[in-house]
Amino acid sequence: MQPQDIEPLFTRRDGSYFCARWGRPIVPIVFGVEDATLSVVKGAFEAICAMAGHKMAETDPEFGANVMVFFFRDWGELLELPDLGRMIDGLDEMVARLQAGGANQYRVFRFDRDGAIKAAFVFLRMDKALAAQPAEELALAQVVQVMLVWSETAFAERSPLGRLEDGRVVLRPDIAGVLRAAYDPVMPAMAQDPSHALRLAARAGQGA
């Protein structure tokens, strides 16, 4: 990918550039699904972390689990979850906004002092569109979108996934290259200067 291809992936609607990666091992926990789907989601985390060169762990010393993935049918269900309001500032307003917009997914990130991701909340309202996706595809796409803080519109027109000739769905090679480049140890955990896209492009082109 060229820098001009990468920069929009991290350019916010207000025109600012922002990219952040995880600064600690990932510890996911999933709510609202059966055991079979749970294993699929955790398997997606394992596969993407291995590809990116990042680690997972059994527990996070600060949070226990630092990625919480919620599957549900209606945004209002979030207001009934005990303690979620303590973890998500402005939960009522967030739910009202997402309900009004008809959203089917949303992600909230928390950051450490260096700007690296330290926790993430993934909310998936299982409408017809999401429910129609095979569990493996849905899980893979969601994990990709929680590995970095992407632009709100990064995957609005094109999924981060691609389909092979044999029908299997995999992470697009260009997006995989960006992920690996972002997790290169010499790269910053957080960047707000568009020149960061130049460094990502250089490493992605080398197979980082």
Contacts in CASP RR format, 6 or more apart in sequence:
PFRMAT RR
TARGET T0000
AUTHOR 0000-0000-0000
METHOD contacts of the structure
MODEL  1
MQPQDIEPLFTRRDGSYFCARWGRPIVPIVFGVEDATLSVVKGAFEAICA
MAGHKMAETDPEFGANVMVFFFRDWGELLELPDLGRMIDGLDEMVARLQA
GGANQYRVFRFDRDGAIKAAFVFLRMDKALAAQPAEELALAQVVQVMLVW
SETAFAERSPLGRLEDGRVVLRPDIAGVLRAAYDPVMPAMAQDPSHALRL
AARAGQGA
1 174 0 8 1.000
1 177 0 8 1.000
1 178 0 8 1.000
1 201 0 8 1.000
1 204 0 8 1.000
1 205 0 8 1.000
2 201 0 8 1.000
3 197 0 8 1.000
3 198 0 8 1.000
3 200 0 8 1.000
3 201 0 8 1.000
5 174 0 8 1.000
5 201 0 8 1.000
6 178 0 8 1.000
6 197 0 8 1.000
6 200 0 8 1.000
6 201 0 8 1.000
6 204 0 8 1.000
7 17 0 8 1.000
7 194 0 8 1.000
7 197 0 8 1.000
8 151 0 8 1.000
8 153 0 8 1.000
8 154 0 8 1.000
9 150 0 8 1.000
9 151 0 8 1.000
9 154 0 8 1.000
9 178 0 8 1.000
10 17 0 8 1.000
10 18 0 8 1.000
10 19 0 8 1.000
10 148 0 8 1.000
10 149 0 8 1.000
10 150 0 8 1.000
10 151 0 8 1.000
10 154 0 8 1.000
10 191 0 8 1.000
10 196 0 8 1.000
10 197 0 8 1.000
11 17 0 8 1.000
11 151 0 8 1.000
11 194 0 8 1.000
12 18 0 8 1.000
12 151 0 8 1.000
12 152 0 8 1.000
13 151 0 8 1.000
13 152 0 8 1.000
13 153 0 8 1.000
16 192 0 8 1.000
17 191 0 8 1.000
17 192 0 8 1.000
17 193 0 8 1.000
17 194 0 8 1.000
17 196 0 8 1.000
17 197 0 8 1.000
18 149 0 8 1.000
18 190 0 8 1.000
18 191 0 8 1.000
18 192 0 8 1.000
19 148 0 8 1.000
19 149 0 8 1.000
19 150 0 8 1.000
19 182 0 8 1.000
19 190 0 8 1.000
19 191 0 8 1.000
19 196 0 8 1.000
19 200 0 8 1.000
20 109 0 8 1.000
20 111 0 8 1.000
20 115 0 8 1.000
20 116 0 8 1.000
20 117 0 8 1.000
20 148 0 8 1.000
20 149 0 8 1.000
20 189 0 8 1.000
20 190 0 8 1.000
20 191 0 8 1.000
21 54 0 8 1.000
21 116 0 8 1.000
21 117 0 8 1.000
21 147 0 8 1.000
21 148 0 8 1.000
21 182 0 8 1.000
21 183 0 8 1.000
21 187 0 8 1.000
21 189 0 8 1.000
21 190 0 8 1.000
22 54 0 8 1.000
22 116 0 8 1.000
22 117 0 8 1.000
22 118 0 8 1.000
22 147 0 8 1.000
23 112 0 8 1.000
23 114 0 8 1.000
23 116 0 8 1.000
23 117 0 8 1.000
23 118 0 8 1.000
23 189 0 8 1.000
24 60 0 8 1.000
24 66 0 8 1.000
24 112 0 8 1.000
24 116 0 8 1.000
24 118 0 8 1.000
25 54 0 8 1.000
25 55 0 8 1.000
25 56 0 8 1.000
25 57 0 8 1.000
25 60 0 8 1.000
26 45 0 8 1.000
26 49 0 8 1.000
26 54 0 8 1.000
26 55 0 8 1.000
26 56 0 8 1.000
26 57 0 8 1.000
26 66 0 8 1.000
26 67 0 8 1.000
27 56 0 8 1.000
27 57 0 8 1.000
27 58 0 8 1.000
27 59 0 8 1.000
27 60 0 8 1.000
27 63 0 8 1.000
27 64 0 8 1.000
27 65 0 8 1.000
27 66 0 8 1.000
27 67 0 8 1.000
28 41 0 8 1.000
28 42 0 8 1.000
28 45 0 8 1.000
28 56 0 8 1.000
28 65 0 8 1.000
28 66 0 8 1.000
28 67 0 8 1.000
28 68 0 8 1.000
28 69 0 8 1.000
29 65 0 8 1.000
29 67 0 8 1.000
29 68 0 8 1.000
29 69 0 8 1.000
30 37 0 8 1.000
30 38 0 8 1.000
30 41 0 8 1.000
30 42 0 8 1.000
30 69 0 8 1.000
30 71 0 8 1.000
31 68 0 8 1.000
31 69 0 8 1.000
31 70 0 8 1.000
31 71 0 8 1.000
32 70 0 8 1.000
32 71 0 8 1.000
32 72 0 8 1.000
33 41 0 8 1.000
33 71 0 8 1.000
36 135 0 8 1.000
37 71 0 8 1.000
37 135 0 8 1.000
37 139 0 8 1.000
40 135 0 8 1.000
40 136 0 8 1.000
40 139 0 8 1.000
41 69 0 8 1.000
41 135 0 8 1.000
41 139 0 8 1.000
41 142 0 8 1.000
41 143 0 8 1.000
43 139 0 8 1.000
44 136 0 8 1.000
44 139 0 8 1.000
44 140 0 8 1.000
44 142 0 8 1.000
44 143 0 8 1.000
45 56 0 8 1.000
45 67 0 8 1.000
45 143 0 8 1.000
46 56 0 8 1.000
47 140 0 8 1.000
47 143 0 8 1.000
48 140 0 8 1.000
48 143 0 8 1.000
48 144 0 8 1.000
48 147 0 8 1.000
48 171 0 8 1.000
48 179 0 8 1.000
49 55 0 8 1.000
49 56 0 8 1.000
49 147 0 8 1.000
51 171 0 8 1.000
51 176 0 8 1.000
51 179 0 8 1.000
51 180 0 8 1.000
52 147 0 8 1.000
52 179 0 8 1.000
52 180 0 8 1.000
52 182 0 8 1.000
52 183 0 8 1.000
53 180 0 8 1.000
53 183 0 8 1.000
54 147 0 8 1.000
54 183 0 8 1.000
59 65 0 8 1.000
60 66 0 8 1.000
62 118 0 8 1.000
63 118 0 8 1.000
63 119 0 8 1.000
66 118 0 8 1.000
66 119 0 8 1.000
66 120 0 8 1.000
67 119 0 8 1.000
67 120 0 8 1.000
67 121 0 8 1.000
67 122 0 8 1.000
67 146 0 8 1.000
68 119 0 8 1.000
68 120 0 8 1.000
68 121 0 8 1.000
68 122 0 8 1.000
69 122 0 8 1.000
69 124 0 8 1.000
69 142 0 8 1.000
70 78 0 8 1.000
70 81 0 8 1.000
70 121 0 8 1.000
70 122 0 8 1.000
70 123 0 8 1.000
70 124 0 8 1.000
71 124 0 8 1.000
71 126 0 8 1.000
72 78 0 8 1.000
72 123 0 8 1.000
72 124 0 8 1.000
72 125 0 8 1.000
72 126 0 8 1.000
73 125 0 8 1.000
73 126 0 8 1.000
74 125 0 8 1.000
75 95 0 8 1.000
75 98 0 8 1.000
75 99 0 8 1.000
75 103 0 8 1.000
75 123 0 8 1.000
75 125 0 8 1.000
76 95 0 8 1.000
76 99 0 8 1.000
78 84 0 8 1.000
78 91 0 8 1.000
78 95 0 8 1.000
78 123 0 8 1.000
79 91 0 8 1.000
79 92 0 8 1.000
79 95 0 8 1.000
84 91 0 8 1.000
85 91 0 8 1.000
87 121 0 8 1.000
88 94 0 8 1.000
88 108 0 8 1.000
88 121 0 8 1.000
94 106 0 8 1.000
94 108 0 8 1.000
98 106 0 8 1.000
98 123 0 8 1.000
98 125 0 8 1.000
103 125 0 8 1.000
104 124 0 8 1.000
104 125 0 8 1.000
104 126 0 8 1.000
104 127 0 8 1.000
104 129 0 8 1.000
104 130 0 8 1.000
105 122 0 8 1.000
105 123 0 8 1.000
105 124 0 8 1.000
105 125 0 8 1.000
105 130 0 8 1.000
105 142 0 8 1.000
106 122 0 8 1.000
106 123 0 8 1.000
107 120 0 8 1.000
107 121 0 8 1.000
107 122 0 8 1.000
107 123 0 8 1.000
107 145 0 8 1.000
107 146 0 8 1.000
108 120 0 8 1.000
108 121 0 8 1.000
108 123 0 8 1.000
109 117 0 8 1.000
109 119 0 8 1.000
109 120 0 8 1.000
109 121 0 8 1.000
109 149 0 8 1.000
110 117 0 8 1.000
110 118 0 8 1.000
110 119 0 8 1.000
110 120 0 8 1.000
111 117 0 8 1.000
111 118 0 8 1.000
111 190 0 8 1.000
112 118 0 8 1.000
114 189 0 8 1.000
114 190 0 8 1.000
115 189 0 8 1.000
115 190 0 8 1.000
116 189 0 8 1.000
116 190 0 8 1.000
117 149 0 8 1.000
120 146 0 8 1.000
122 142 0 8 1.000
122 146 0 8 1.000
124 130 0 8 1.000
124 138 0 8 1.000
124 142 0 8 1.000
130 138 0 8 1.000
133 141 0 8 1.000
134 169 0 8 1.000
136 169 0 8 1.000
137 161 0 8 1.000
137 169 0 8 1.000
140 161 0 8 1.000
140 169 0 8 1.000
140 170 0 8 1.000
140 171 0 8 1.000
141 155 0 8 1.000
141 159 0 8 1.000
141 160 0 8 1.000
141 161 0 8 1.000
144 160 0 8 1.000
144 161 0 8 1.000
144 171 0 8 1.000
144 175 0 8 1.000
144 179 0 8 1.000
145 155 0 8 1.000
145 160 0 8 1.000
147 179 0 8 1.000
148 178 0 8 1.000
148 179 0 8 1.000
148 182 0 8 1.000
154 160 0 8 1.000
159 172 0 8 1.000
160 171 0 8 1.000
160 172 0 8 1.000
160 175 0 8 1.000
161 169 0 8 1.000
161 170 0 8 1.000
161 171 0 8 1.000
161 172 0 8 1.000
162 169 0 8 1.000
162 170 0 8 1.000
162 171 0 8 1.000
162 172 0 8 1.000
163 169 0 8 1.000
163 170 0 8 1.000
164 170 0 8 1.000
171 179 0 8 1.000
174 204 0 8 1.000
177 203 0 8 1.000
177 204 0 8 1.000
177 205 0 8 1.000
177 207 0 8 1.000
177 208 0 8 1.000
178 200 0 8 1.000
178 204 0 8 1.000
180 203 0 8 1.000
180 204 0 8 1.000
180 207 0 8 1.000
180 208 0 8 1.000
181 187 0 8 1.000
181 199 0 8 1.000
181 200 0 8 1.000
181 201 0 8 1.000
181 202 0 8 1.000
181 203 0 8 1.000
181 204 0 8 1.000
181 205 0 8 1.000
181 207 0 8 1.000
181 208 0 8 1.000
182 200 0 8 1.000
184 203 0 8 1.000
184 208 0 8 1.000
187 196 0 8 1.000
187 199 0 8 1.000
187 200 0 8 1.000
187 203 0 8 1.000
188 196 0 8 1.000
END
